[in-house]
Amino acid sequence: MNKTEWLDTLQTERAQWDALLAQMDEARMTQPGAAGEWSVKDVIAHVTWFEREMVGVLRARALVGSDLWNLPHDERNAVIYEQNRDRALSEVLAEARAVFDQLLAGMQSLAEEDLHDPRRFAEMPADWVPWQVIAGNCYEHYRQHTPGLCDWMALYAT
């Protein structure tokens, strides 16, 4: 994938994610049960955590990040949930927008070679492809959560 395609995919997927979220009012976004016990707000905070981690990778040009990466997947997600569950929806939404803008700017600053060469990121394993690592923590993450949110929304459709 080249940089233009990657950026187009990121922006298209984000627009679709935002359109999905825009279908819900504040009460629905904070109602538990959208993803297990999580509300939509919790899912947004979860996705934002992963995007923020990628912003750090882009800024440092290194595989850096939270110690939570050392935890098994489910434990890491549980900690992220606990850290965010009592935050106000407005705060979570504002952070999601700001972090996405930082992610987009970071991706725009990369050279084409940066997307494909793990040696351009300190500590990145040689068999990793940078664009795939970043995609897995942003637009592919939207894709993972979208079906569940759509199903949950359908349960309450009139």
Residue pairs with C-beta under 8 A, 6 or more apart in sequence:
1 9
1 115
1 131
2 112
2 115
3 107
3 110
3 112
3 115
6 107
6 115
6 131
6 135
7 104
7 107
7 108
9 135
9 139
10 103
10 104
10 107
10 135
10 138
10 139
11 104
13 138
13 139
13 142
13 143
14 100
14 138
14 139
14 142
16 142
16 146
17 142
17 146
20 146
20 149
20 150
21 29
21 40
21 44
23 153
24 40
24 153
26 89
28 40
28 153
28 156
29 39
29 40
29 41
29 44
29 89
30 39
30 40
30 41
30 89
31 39
31 40
32 38
32 39
33 39
33 152
34 40
34 42
34 43
34 148
34 149
34 152
35 42
35 43
35 145
35 148
35 149
35 152
38 46
38 81
40 149
41 87
41 89
41 92
42 81
42 84
42 85
43 145
43 149
44 92
44 93
44 96
45 80
45 81
45 84
45 85
45 87
45 92
45 95
45 96
46 77
46 80
46 81
46 84
47 96
47 138
47 141
47 142
47 145
48 92
48 95
48 96
48 99
48 100
49 80
49 84
50 137
50 138
50 141
51 96
51 99
51 100
51 103
51 137
51 138
51 141
52 99
52 102
53 65
53 66
53 69
53 137
54 103
54 106
54 133
54 134
54 137
54 138
55 99
55 102
55 103
55 106
56 64
56 65
57 63
57 64
57 65
57 121
57 133
57 134
58 103
58 106
58 107
58 109
58 110
58 134
59 106
60 122
61 114
61 120
61 121
61 122
62 121
62 122
62 123
62 124
63 121
63 122
63 123
63 124
63 125
64 123
68 76
68 79
68 80
69 76
71 79
84 92
100 138
103 138
107 134
111 120
113 120
114 120
114 121
114 130
115 129
115 130
115 131
116 129
116 130
116 131
117 130
118 124
118 125
118 126
118 127
118 128
118 129
118 130
119 126
120 130
121 130
124 130
124 133
